[in-house]
């Protein structure tokens, strides 16, 4: 009986740890205006998964809109650094910020995807790692930043884990 109880406890502990998340975010003083003009800038892909940055951008758009950001511009596709031919990710980010400023946006969301995969193993749990920033386009100051990693259950979709993590991170940004 004791062996069965120990085995059940170990299985429960493993299940809890399998869906763990780690997040950190800035505690900035700035309150960001939902009704201001926002821009969604490229989210860099630091993974080996093609177009992980574009996938994260699509999720970020949905999360921002669900938080009440209605005026959201998208950068032109020509500024997308998630191609095999573009060697200068920083230049693409600078070009995208300039485009957003010229378009009249006040805030911009940008960042990077550091992990976007199913873990190798019998269960193949989804794992996502994100770093996000909200930038004041007038001053160039980072008003909010968040970084996090999350893994899910073996039958959970990678996009679902990414959405949960993105929401968790962006929920800490003070929008008014």
Steps between C-alpha positions, in 0.01 A plus 500: 500500500784738586669429167179577310456826693859601425454417133180707482669793672793483257262489202304799632818699564625421149170612348505828690859572400433412136275804458714753681561859400754762592429868431660831588379846404588859572306698757506822297318810618350567157133442438450432131200643314288229335347753262836630372638391164704179549730314262585133495865477397695188404547237768841353431537127457793366704395139447558244230128489424409690182265794553472462877520880527207540260297251701574692820398826328161354408441397861623837631251679275211298641608551859547877453160533336339299782654750744326788319768618257293576190734727302773252410722543195704220344846562362544449125596146403816633336631574851457139617837369625373139512652406166814314409634792298492773769818499703439819696225445755584824681475702181158350430386593853628858457331528160173368646514751789563784254205383290275491810608851609438633148155333504411691818509213748568584864584152631653194340507137609807305395710217636649162431407133501771298674327162506215361290494122483374170624748344739665179391379199691213264545244771576631783282385789721471842333749763619504874429739779601424868431654839570275802434537878522264794469687803371408869507567588137546871574785452746618148419461409868394149600183555704437135582682174449421142575673169451365155561516131426221247524458134425172319464350155520573233244166538320497881511556705186813711472289802397284459813807506725633803311168681536487434874855626545441807281183585695676446832779735397285773343248494786776653715523808273296783648245601235239768558 
